[in-house]
């Protein structure tokens, strides 16, 4: 401490002898000493105690001079801490971007700084506020605009891509869903809560593309539930959480992240009610999208006759969705739709006459349900198939 406070203690002795408070240059030296103390990891209590002890040995120091000296020391200390936090946050953002985009440059070495052992399996959970559009993936292309909490309008248009397009690390998205405190403040609060329970070596939380990303070991599934709990508290209604499957290594983190983002996209496109969607529960949808030509052929063959229905096909498609969601219970489907059971029965009969398929037949039901899912994924009939 003598090398940090030696010059400042002389200033205190001069103040004790002359009664003159420290000047601007002396205060700047105190701030620099406080910053060096923070960089060396000296506790602020030890720093202040050393300054007070020096004042005692210097003689009767005027209170104003002592107050200014201690205040300058603490200001320099706090400024150095804030700078270190900003550098760490910037390094964390860069690391998360590199990790989730599969950039291998010193990734393992840098992972150790944040407590990640990339030889293990990891799960990625992604939380999207209601006001933010998810990143472009095969399931959630960049042109998707449907809010998570609204009914799908018939005029919505979307497109599908055949490969994972890269989301630029510099992309910016609105932060409205994070509230007035902003995304970084929310990320810090959530990470502090998770680290307090599970330890810093088990959790990585960061903001990427306007969404909250959480990376946890695959063996620590309870951490995903805790993450969702804090998301529920931090976000306004309409949020979604997508959870990828557990995969091993840096490439596994990328895969799990994409699965989590895809799960959110499927939830939006299919108007799924659950706010938390697991990729493991939605594996059928990537299968459907893997062969676009086949799913287009299925939709065209099975559902195109509905285009001839009076009033268009939307009511009939909505009826099929409600019946399938109600496990074939027409009364429950009617309640979902806000119509009478008789109306549901009438619509199902029209579907059978137009398409030749009936949801009462097990084989035909599977074909119909798959075709309806494909229609929603392809945004048919709003997006006509060529």
C-alpha positions in Angstrom: 0.0 0.0 0.0 2.9 2.4 0.6 3.7 2.5 -3.2 0.0 3.4 -3.8 -0.5 6.0 -1.1 3.0 7.3 -0.4 2.5 10.5 -2.3 -1.0 11.0 -1.1 0.0 10.7 2.5 2.5 13.5 2.0 -0.4 15.6 0.7 -2.3 14.8 3.9 0.7 15.9 6.0 0.9 19.1 4.1 -2.8 19.7 4.6 -2.3 19.0 8.4 0.5 21.6 8.5 -1.0 24.3 6.3 -4.7 23.6 6.4 -4.8 23.8 2.6 -7.1 21.2 0.9 -5.6 19.0 -1.8 -5.6 20.6 -5.3 -6.7 19.2 -8.7 -3.4 17.5 -9.5 -3.3 15.8 -6.1 -6.9 14.6 -6.4 -6.1 13.1 -9.9 -3.2 11.3 -8.3 -5.6 9.9 -5.7 -8.0 8.7 -8.4 -5.1 7.0 -10.2 -4.0 5.3 -6.9 -7.6 4.1 -6.4 -7.7 2.7 -9.9 -4.4 0.8 -9.4 -5.7 -0.6 -6.1 -8.8 -2.0 -8.0 -6.6 -3.5 -10.7 -4.5 -5.3 -8.1 -7.6 -6.6 -6.4 -7.1 -4.7 -3.1 -10.5 -4.5 -1.3 -11.8 -0.9 -1.1 -12.1 -1.3 2.7 -8.4 -1.9 2.9 -7.7 1.1 0.7 -9.8 3.5 2.8 -8.4 2.1 6.0 -4.9 2.7 4.8 -5.8 6.3 3.9 -7.3 6.9 7.3 -4.3 5.3 9.1 -2.0 7.6 7.1 -4.1 10.6 8.1 -3.8 9.6 11.8 0.0 9.5 11.5 0.1 12.8 9.7 -1.4 14.7 12.6 -4.7 16.6 12.7 -5.8 16.7 9.1 -8.7 19.0 8.3 -11.9 17.0 7.7 -12.5 18.6 4.3 -9.0 17.6 3.1 -9.5 14.0 4.3 -13.0 13.8 2.8 -11.7 14.9 -0.6 -8.8 12.6 -0.5 -10.9 9.5 0.4 -13.6 10.5 -2.1 -11.0 10.7 -4.9 -9.5 7.3 -4.0 -13.0 5.7 -4.1 -13.9 7.4 -7.3 -10.8 6.1 -9.1 -11.5 2.6 -7.6 -15.1 2.6 -8.8 -14.2 3.9 -12.3 -11.7 1.1 -12.7 -14.3 -1.5 -11.6 -16.8 -0.1 -14.1 -14.2 -0.2 -16.9 -13.4 -3.8 -16.0 -17.1 -4.7 -16.1 -17.5 -3.1 -19.5 -14.5 -4.9 -20.9 -15.8 -8.2 -19.5 -19.2 -7.6 -21.0 -17.7 -6.8 -24.4 -15.6 -10.0 -24.2 -18.6 -12.0 -23.2 -20.6 -10.7 -26.1 -17.8 -11.4 -28.5 -17.4 -14.9 -27.1 -21.1 -15.7 -27.3 -21.3 -14.5 -30.9 -18.2 -16.6 -31.8 -19.6 -19.6 -29.9 -23.1 -19.5 -31.4 -21.7 -19.0 -34.9 -19.2 -21.8 -34.6 -16.1 -19.7 -34.9 -13.3 -21.9 -33.6 -10.6 -19.3 -33.0 -9.3 -20.0 -29.4 -12.8 -20.9 -28.5 -11.8 -23.6 -25.9 -9.3 -21.3 -24.2 -11.7 -18.4 -24.0 -14.5 -20.7 -22.8 -12.4 -21.4 -19.7 -12.5 -17.7 -18.8 -16.3 -18.0 -18.5 -16.3 -21.4 -16.7 -17.4 -23.5 -19.7 -15.9 -27.0 -20.3 -16.8 -27.5 -23.9 -16.0 -31.2 -23.9 -19.3 -31.7 -22.0 -22.8 -31.6 -23.3 -24.7 -28.3 -23.2 -28.2 -27.2 -23.7 -29.1 -23.7 -25.0 -32.3 -22.0 -24.1 -33.4 -18.8 -25.9 -35.9 -16.3 -24.6 -37.6 -14.0 -27.0 -39.6 -11.0 -25.8 -43.0 -10.5 -27.3 -41.9 -7.4 -29.3 -38.9 -9.0 -31.0 -38.7 -11.0 -34.2 -36.6 -14.2 -33.9 -33.5 -14.6 -36.0 -33.7 -16.1 -39.4 -33.6 -19.9 -39.5 -35.2 -22.6 -41.7 -38.2 -22.5 -39.3 -38.2 -18.8 -38.6 -37.2 -16.9 -41.8 -36.3 -13.3 -41.6 -39.6 -12.3 -43.2 -41.7 -13.7 -40.4 -43.8 -11.0 -38.8 -46.5 -12.8 -36.8 -46.7 -11.8 -33.1 -46.6 -14.7 -30.7 -49.9 -13.8 -29.0 -52.2 -13.1 -32.0 -54.3 -15.1 -34.3 -52.6 -15.7 -37.7 -54.0 -13.3 -40.3 -54.9 -14.7 -43.6 -52.9 -12.1 -45.4 -49.6 -12.9 -43.7 -46.9 -14.0 -46.1 -43.7 -15.9 -45.4 -41.0 -17.8 -47.2 -38.9 -20.8 -46.3 -35.2 -21.3 -47.0 -33.4 -24.6 -47.6 -30.4 -23.9 -45.4 -29.4 -22.2 -42.2 -28.7 -18.6 -43.2 -26.0 -17.0 -40.9 -27.3 -14.3 -38.6 -24.7 -11.5 -38.5 -23.2 -10.9 -35.2 -23.7 -7.2 -35.6 -27.5 -7.5 -36.3 -29.6 -5.2 -34.1 -33.1 -5.8 -33.0 -35.6 -3.8 -30.9 -35.2 -4.2 -27.2 -38.7 -3.2 -26.3 -39.5 -6.5 -24.8 -36.9 -6.1 -22.1 -38.5 -3.1 -20.5 -37.0 0.2 -19.5 -33.9 -1.3 -17.9 -32.6 -2.6 -21.3 -31.4 -6.1 -22.4 -28.0 -6.0 -20.8 -29.4 -5.1 -17.4 -31.9 -7.9 -17.6 -29.2 -10.4 -18.7 -27.1 -9.4 -15.7 -29.9 -9.8 -13.3 -30.9 -13.2 -14.7 -27.2 -14.4 -14.7 -26.6 -13.2 -11.2 -29.6 -15.2 -10.0 -28.6 -18.3 -11.9 -24.9 -18.1 -10.8 -26.0 -17.6 -7.2 -27.8 -20.9 -7.3 -25.8 -23.1 -9.7 -22.3 -21.5 -9.7 -20.5 -19.4 -12.3 -18.9 -22.5 -14.0 -22.4 -23.8 -14.9 -24.2 -20.8 -16.5 -23.6 -18.4 -19.3 -26.2 -15.8 -20.0 -25.9 -13.1 -22.7 -28.0 -11.0 -25.2 -27.8 -11.9 -28.8 -29.9 -10.5 -31.6 -32.4 -9.0 -29.1 -32.9 -12.3 -27.3 -31.7 -13.7 -24.1 -29.5 -16.8 -24.5 -28.7 -19.2 -21.7 -26.1 -22.0 -22.0 -26.1 -24.6 -19.3 -24.7 -28.2 -18.9 -26.9 -30.9 -20.3 -26.8 -32.6 -16.9 -28.3 -29.5 -15.2 -31.8 -29.5 -16.7 -33.3 -27.7 -13.7 -31.3 -24.6 -14.7 -33.5 -24.2 -17.8 -36.6 -24.2 -15.6 -35.0 -21.6 -13.3 -34.0 -19.5 -16.4 -37.7 -19.6 -17.6 -38.9 -18.5 -14.2 -36.7 -15.4 -14.3 -37.8 -14.7 -17.9 -41.4 -14.9 -16.8 -40.7 -12.2 -14.2 -38.6 -10.0 -16.5 -40.6 -10.1 -19.8 -44.1 -8.8 -20.6 -46.7 -11.4 -21.6 -46.2 -12.8 -25.1 -42.6 -14.1 -24.5 -41.5 -17.5 -25.7 -38.7 -19.7 -24.6 -37.2 -22.3 -27.0 -35.0 -25.1 -25.5 -32.6 -27.0 -27.7 -31.5 -30.6 -27.1 -28.3 -31.5 -25.3 -25.3 -31.7 -27.6 -21.5 -32.1 -27.0 -18.7 -29.7 -27.7 -18.7 -26.2 -29.4 -20.5 -27.5 -32.4 -23.2 -28.9 -30.1 -23.8 -25.5 -28.6 -24.4 -24.1 -32.1 -26.8 -26.9 -32.9 -28.7 -26.6 -29.6 -29.0 -22.8 -30.2 -30.4 -23.3 -33.7 -32.9 -25.9 -32.3 -34.0 -23.5 -29.6 -34.5 -20.6 -32.1 -36.3 -23.0 -34.5 -38.7 -24.1 -31.7 -39.7 -20.4 -31.2 -40.2 -20.0 -34.9 -42.4 -23.1 -35.1 -44.5 -21.9 -32.1 -45.1 -18.6 -33.8 -45.9 -20.1 -37.2 -48.3 -22.7 -35.8 -49.8 -20.5 -33.1 -48.8 -23.0 -30.4 -50.1 -21.8 -27.1 -47.3 -23.1 -24.8 -44.8 -20.4 -24.0 -42.0 -22.9 -23.5 -41.2 -25.1 -26.5 -38.7 -27.9 -26.5 -37.0 -28.9 -29.7 -37.3 -32.6 -28.7 -41.1 -32.3 -28.8 -41.1 -30.7 -32.3 -38.8 -33.0 -34.2 -41.6 -33.8 -36.7 -41.5 -30.3 -38.1 -37.9 -30.2 -39.3 -38.7 -33.6 -41.0 -41.6 -32.0 -42.8 -39.6 -29.1 -44.0 -36.6 -31.2 -45.0 -38.3 -32.2 -48.3 -40.2 -29.1 -49.3 -41.3 -30.6 -52.6 -43.0 -33.5 -50.8 -44.8 -31.3 -48.3 -46.0 -29.0 -51.1 -47.3 -31.9 -53.0 -49.2 -33.2 -50.0 -50.7 -29.8 -49.2 -51.7 -29.3 -52.9 -53.1 -32.8 -53.3 -55.1 -33.0 -50.0 -56.2 -29.4 -49.3 -56.4 -27.5 -52.6 -60.1 -28.6 -53.1 -60.8 -26.4 -50.0 -60.1 -23.3 -52.2 -63.4 -23.9 -53.9 -65.3 -23.6 -50.6 -67.7 -20.7 -50.1 -65.9 -18.1 -48.1 -62.5 -19.6 -48.7 -60.6 -22.3 -46.9 -59.6 -20.5 -43.7 -62.6 -21.5 -41.6 -62.3 -25.1 -42.7 -58.6 -25.2 -41.9 -59.2 -23.6 -38.5 -61.9 -26.2 -37.8 -59.5 -29.1 -38.6 -56.8 -27.5 -36.3 -59.3 -27.2 -33.5 -60.5 -30.8 -33.9 -57.0 -32.2 -34.0 -56.0 -30.1 -30.9 -59.1 -31.5 -29.1 -58.2 -35.1 -29.9 -61.3 -35.4 -32.2 -63.8 -34.1 -29.6 -66.1 -31.9 -31.7 -67.7 -30.3 -28.6 -64.3 -29.1 -27.3 -63.4 -28.0 -30.8 -66.6 -25.9 -31.0 -65.7 -24.2 -27.7 -62.2 -23.4 -29.1 -63.7 -21.9 -32.2 -66.6 -20.1 -30.5 -69.2 -21.8 -32.6 -71.8 -24.5 -32.1 -71.1 -28.2 -32.3 -73.5 -28.5 -35.2 -71.4 -25.9 -37.1 -68.2 -28.1 -36.5 -70.0 -31.2 -37.7 -71.3 -29.4 -40.8 -67.8 -28.1 -41.6 -66.2 -31.5 -41.2 -68.7 -32.9 -43.6 -67.9 -30.2 -46.2 -64.2 -31.1 -45.8 -64.9 -34.8 -46.4 -67.0 -34.0 -49.5 -64.4 -31.6 -51.0 -61.2 -33.5 -50.2 -62.3 -37.1 -49.8 -60.6 -37.3 -46.4 -62.3 -37.6 -43.1 -60.7 -37.0 -39.6 -62.8 -39.9 -38.3 -60.7 -42.4 -40.2 -57.3 -43.0 -38.5 -55.3 -43.2 -41.7 -57.0 -40.3 -43.3 -56.8 -38.3 -40.1 -53.0 -38.6 -40.1 -52.9 -37.5 -43.7 -55.2 -34.5 -43.0 -53.3 -33.4 -39.9 -49.9 -33.6 -41.6 -51.3 -31.6 -44.6 -52.7 -29.0 -42.2 -49.4 -28.7 -40.4 -47.6 -28.4 -43.7 -50.0 -25.7 -44.8 -49.3 -23.6 -41.7 -45.6 -24.0 -42.1 -45.8 -23.0 -45.8 -48.3 -20.2 -45.0 -50.8 -21.7 -47.4 -53.2 -20.5 -48.8 -51.9 -16.9 -48.1 -48.7 -17.9 -49.9 -49.9 -19.8 -53.0 -47.8 -22.9 -54.0 -46.4 -22.9 -57.5 
